Amino acid sequence: MIKTFINAWKVKDIRSKMLYTLLLIVVYRLGSFIPVPTVDTTKLGEIMKSASQYDFLNFLDLFSGGSLSQFSLFAMGISPYITASIIMQLLAIAIPALEKLSKEEDGQKKIEKITRIVGVVLALIQSISIVVGLQSLSNGQSLLKEVTLFGTSGFGKFMNGFTPYLVTGICCTAGTAFLMWMGERITEKGIGNGVSMLIFASIVSSVPAVVKDIIVGTFHLGIPSTGDLAYSWWYSIAVIVIVLLMVVGIVMVEKAVRRIPVQYAKRVVGRKLYGGQSTHIPLKANANGVMPLIFAMTILQVPAMIGQFWPNSGFYKFVSTYLSASSDNPLGLVIYYVIYALLIVGFAYFYSSITFNPVEISKNLQQNGGFITGIRPGRPTSDYLQRKSSRLTMFGAIFLMLVAIVPTVLLKVLDIKVLRAFGPTSILIMISVSLEVADQLDSLMLARTYKGFLN
């Protein structure tokens, strides 16, 4: 992979794409340190420490690169847009009109426009709801600064209670809209998928802090020896072993491919003979990548997001008990992980049905004189491809379940809480995006080689 990046850097066109992507990522990270003017960051830090047990806040803080804990301009990150994409893809199946639009080129642009609008609305609702939820945890202290727009009149005093929430929501929504624009620019003019690259940058930004915490905690640098499990000598060994096993397993599965052999019949066109060559259809073992995992995590956070409006209600207590990975209730943990596993499987098949069309592949093979060895063209070919795809989808879903749940439970049993950027989901995202970028660089260099050869 390192060799791929070095070779790609030597090519001017590809180097320009890489620099463009790096520039936007730097802008994103700089924007993560611009605070929202209405939020008292000192009090926010105290509240976030007391609210660290809330999975919803930890999830958003991870995917925003720590922007939420500082409540910067990009506090909401790109998560509202991901949630909007999930909603639109689900509606495209339930609503025939949207399904018809999704199959047309102009219709896809309209759906993308609607997705952006939904993402902006969700960012506004989500940012205000989080502020309201955090305010309820502040023990009566005001988290927001007073904003006076209309003097000291009665109307101005009324607006002082409402305006800070509105300004906070507008600032965070503008930040999310800007990130959506950046993601599209990276996809069009840079390297990799824009949304994936922004999430990758957010997670990677947490790696230095995690490494520092592990080193300081293990060698007791400035920390008194308490005999805690978190500061035992085998702590670093356990972390390194778990992370290495996860990295090796993820890379092996991500690179695994099931090759379906395809034979093309010989054809005589004029005086020339075409065809007769053999090739294959590559089906990845985990073709869906990390998307089912992200979808499942996002959906599980929706009840917590709604509950932020009423943090003292019975609904929020129910969500914290039965739909939270940090629940102290054993039954609640079992229910949470069962729902999590089912959502991963469901979204794996859902995403596979969108990205893989065996009927279309079978039709293209038949039109070009191709056939799978031992399988008749037409309907038998599409059925065969569907069976292979379903088996690989189930394998990929089980793999994602194991990666997401088993290490998490193991870390919980070992009481290892410092792993943030080295969590199962984080490692899977980082490796998947890295391999995706490397594959795209290989494709760009290969295309350039063929282009130069033809010229």
N, C-alpha and C positions, 0 to 999 in steps of 0.2 A: 504493500500500500504506500509506503514511504517513497519507493522508487517511482510509483505512478505519479505522485504529487511532484516529485523532482522533474520527471520528464515533461509533465504537463506545464510546469512553470517555464520551461524553455520555449514554449510555443506562444507567440505574441497574442494571438486571438484568445487562447484559453487563459493565458495569464491576465488578460484584461477582465475576463469573466470572474476569475478568482479574486482579483483586486476589488472589483465592483461589489462582490458578495462580502468581502472582508470590510469594506468601507461602510456598508449598510449595517453590518453587525456591530461595528464600532459605534455608529450613531445610536443603535439600539441600546448598547450598554451605557453610553453617556446619558441617554434619556432616562435610564433607570435610576439616576442619581439626582434628577430634578424633582424636588418635592412639590406636592400639591400645596398651594399657598394657604388653604383653609384648615389644614390638619396640623395639630401639635405633635411633631415627631417624637418629642421626649416622652410625653404621656403614652403615645402609641407604642413605643418600645416596651414600656412597662406592661401595657395591656396584652401585647403579643406574647410576652413570656408567660403570662397567666392563661393565655388562650392557645398555648402550643399543643394541647391535647385534641384540638378540633381538627379532624382530618381535612375538612373542606378548606380551611385556611392554609394548612401545610401544603395541600395539593396546589392551590393557587400560587403560593409563595415560591414553590419549586418551579412551576411552569412560567413564572414571571421573573426568574432569576434573582429572587430576593427583593423585588420591587415592592411587593405588598407589605413586607415588614417595615419598609421605609415610607410606604404609601407615596411612591413617586408617580410621575406622569404615566408610566407603563405598569401601574399596580395590577391592573386586570389582565395584562399580558394578551396573548392571542387566544385564550381559552373561550371567550364568548363566541368568537368566529368558529371554533371547532364545534361548540355546542350547536350553533346555528346550522352548520353543515350536516350534523347528525340529524337534526330536526327536519331539514329539507329532504334529505335522502330517505327518511322514513315516510314523509308525506308523499314523496314521489311514487312510493309503492301503494299507498292507501288512496291517493287521489288520481283518477285516470288522466285528468287534464295535465297535471304535473308530470306524470309518466310519459305522456305524449311529447311534452316540451323537452324532457330530458333526452329524447332520442333524436332531436333536431339540433343542428348547430346553432341557429339563432335562439332556439329555446334554451339551450344550455347557458347562453350568455344572459338570458333573462333570469334563469334560476340563480345564476351566480350573483346577479344584481340584487335579487330578493334576499339571498343569503347574507350579503353585506349589510343590508338594511336590518335584517333580523339580528345579526351580530352586534350592530351598533345599539339597538334597543336593549338587547340582553346586557351589554356592557353598562348601560345607564342604570338599569334595574339592579344589576349585581353590585355595582359600586356603592349605590345608595344603601342597599340592604346590608352590605358588610359594615358600612359606617354605623348604621343603626344598631347592628348586632354588637359591634365592638364598644359602642357607647354604653350599652347595657351592662358591659363587664368592667366599666371604669369606676365603679363604686361611687357614683354621683359626681365624679370629676368630668369636666367638659373636655371631650376629645377634639372638638372643632373650635377654631378661633372665631371671634365675632367679626362679622363683615357688615359694615354700615354703608349702604348705598344711597339712602334717602334721608340723611340727617338724623335728628333725634326725635322726630315726630312719632306719633303713635303708629303710623303705617311703617315708619322706618324700624321701630322696635319689633313690630310683627315680622318684618322681613329678616331681621337679624336671626330669628329662630329658624327660618326656612332657607335663607340664601346660602349659608355654608354648605348645606347638603346639596343644594342645586349646583353650586360652583364645583364642589368635589365631584359630583356625578358627571358634569360636563367635561372637566379636565381629564378624568379617567377614560371617558368615552372617546374624547379626541385622541388620547394616547392609543387606544385600541384601534381606532380607525386608521391612524398613522401606521401602526404595525401591520394592519391588513394590506395597506398600500405597499409597504416595504416587502411583505411576503410575495405579493404579485410581481414586483419588480425583480426580486431575486429569481423567481421562477422563469421570468421572461428573458432577463439579460444576464443572470448570474449562473451559479452552479447549484444543482440540487433543487429540491422542492422548498419554496420559500417558507411555508409554515413549519415544516420539519426543521429547517435550518435555524429558525428563531427559537424553537423549543430546545434544540441541541445547544445553542449558545447560552440559553438560560440555565440548563443543567450543568454544562461545563464550567460556568462561572462559579458554581458552588464547590467545585472539586478542591481548589486550594484551601478553602476554609475547613473542609472535612479532613483533609490530610493533616493540616495544622492541629486540629482538635485531637486526632488520633495520636500524633507524635507527642503532643504536650501531655495528654492524659496517660499515655503508656509510660513515658519516662519521667513523669511527675515534675515537669518543668514549670516551676512556679505554683504547683498544686500540691498541697500536703497529701501524704499517703494515707488514705482512709481505709484501705483493704476492700474497697468496693469492687464489685465484679467488673464495673466499667473501666477500672484502672489496674486490673490484674495483668501480669506479664504475658499471659497467653492471649490477651485481648487482640493485639495486633496480628498474631499468628492466625487466629480464627477469622479475622477480617480478611486478611490476604488470601487464605485458602478458599473462603467462600467466594470472594470476588473473582479469583483465578478460575475456579470451577465454572462459575457462571459465564465468564468471558469465553472460555474454551467451548462450552456447550452451545452458547448462542451463536458463535462464529460457525461451528460445524453445521448447525441446523440451517442457518441463514445461507450458507454456501451450497447446501445439499440440493441436488436437482434430479428429478425423475425424467429420463429421456424417453419419449415415445417415438419409436422408429417410423419413418415415413419414406415411402418409395414412390418415385414419379415415373409414370409410364413413358415409353419412347413415342415421340410424335414426329411425323414427316411433314414439314412445311416447305413446299416448293421442292428444292433439291437438297435441303438441309435436314438433318436429324437432330431433334431437340429432346431433352428429358433423359430419363434413364438413371439419374443420379439418386443417391440415398442421402437423407438428412434426418433430422429429428425435431420433435416439438419439446422444448424444455419446460417442465412444470416444476416450479420451486416447491420444496418441502413446506416452506412457510411463505407462501406467495402473498399473504395479506400483510406481512411485516408486523409492525407494532400497532397498526390502526385499530384492530379489535380491542386491544388492551386500553388504548386511549379512549375509545368510545365507551367501553364498560366503566372506566374510572369516571368519565365525565357524567354519565347517566347516574351513577351512584352518588355523585356530589349534588345533584339537583335537589333532592329533599333537604339536604343541609343548607343549600342556598336559600330555599324557600323558608326554612325554619329560622334563618337569621333575622327575619322580620319580627318574629315572636320568640326570642331566645329563652323566655321563662315559661313557655307554653308546654302543654303535655305532648304536642306533636314533636317539638324539638327534643324533648326528653326521650321520646320513643325512637327518633332518628339516632340520637347519641348512643342509645342502648343496643339497638338491633341493626343499624345500618352504618356502623362505624368500626374501623379496624382497631381503634384504641379503646373500645368498650371493655369494661371490667367484668361484664357478664359473660360467662362461657357460652351460654346458649346464644347470646347476641353475636358473639364472634363466629359461631358455627353458621348461623343464619346469614351473616354478612358474607362469609367466604363462599357459601353455597350459591347465593345470588350472584356474587362476583364471577364465579366459575361459569354459571349458566349464561350470564351476559356475554362473557368472552366467547363461548361456543356459538351463541346466537348471532353475535356480530361478525364472527369469523365466516359463518355461512352466508350472512347477509352481504358482507363486503365481497365475498367470492362470487356471489351471483351477479354483482354489479360489474366486476372487473374481468370476469372470465365467461365467455359466451361460446359453449361447445358447438351450438348449431351453426353459428357464423363461421367458425373454424372449419367445420365439416364441409360447409358449402364452398368455402374458398379452396379447400383441398380438391374437392370434386371438380370444380371449374378449371383447375390447373392440372388435372390429370394425376393428382396425388392420392395415395391411399395408405392406410396403416396396415402393416404386414399382418395378414390373417384376419382382417376385419373388412367387411364389405363397405363400400362408400355409401354416403347418405345417412339415414337414420341410425343404422348400427354404429357408425363412426361417432356420431354425436353422443349416443348413449354410452359408448365405451369411454369417451373423453369425460363425460359427466361422472361416471363411476370413479375414474382415476382422480378427478378433481375433488370429489366428495371425500375420498379416503385421505388425500393429502390435506384437505381442509380440516378434517377431524384430527389428523396428526398435528397440524400446526396449532389448532385450538388447544389440544392437550398440552403441547409444549408451552404455549403461552400461560396456561393455567399453572403448570408446574413452576415456571419461572417467576410468576407473579405471586404465588401463594406460599410454596414450600420455603423459599429463603426468607420470606417475611415472617412466617411462623417461627422458623429457626432463630432468626434474629430476636424475635420477641421472647422466646424461651431463654436465650442466652443473655437477655437484657442488654443488647447492643443497640443503643439509641442514637449514636452519633452518625451512623450511616445514613446520609441524606442523598448526596450525589452518587453514592455507590449502592443505592437500593436496586432491587431487581428491575423495576420499570425504568429507572434512570439508565442503568447499564444497557438494557435492551434498546432503548431509544438511541443512545449514543453510538452503539455498535451498528444498528440498522442504518442510521443516517450516514455514518462514516463509510459503510460498504456501498450505500447508494451513491454517494458522491464519488467514490473511487470507480464504480462501474460507469458512471456518467463521464468521468474524465477519460476512461479507457475508450468509450464509444466515440467521444469527440476526437481523440487522437487517431483512432482507427478510420473514422470518416475523413479526417484531414489527409491521412496517408493514401487512401483510395482516390481522393480528389486530386492530390498531387500526381499520382500515378496516371490517372486518366488525362490530366492536362499535359 
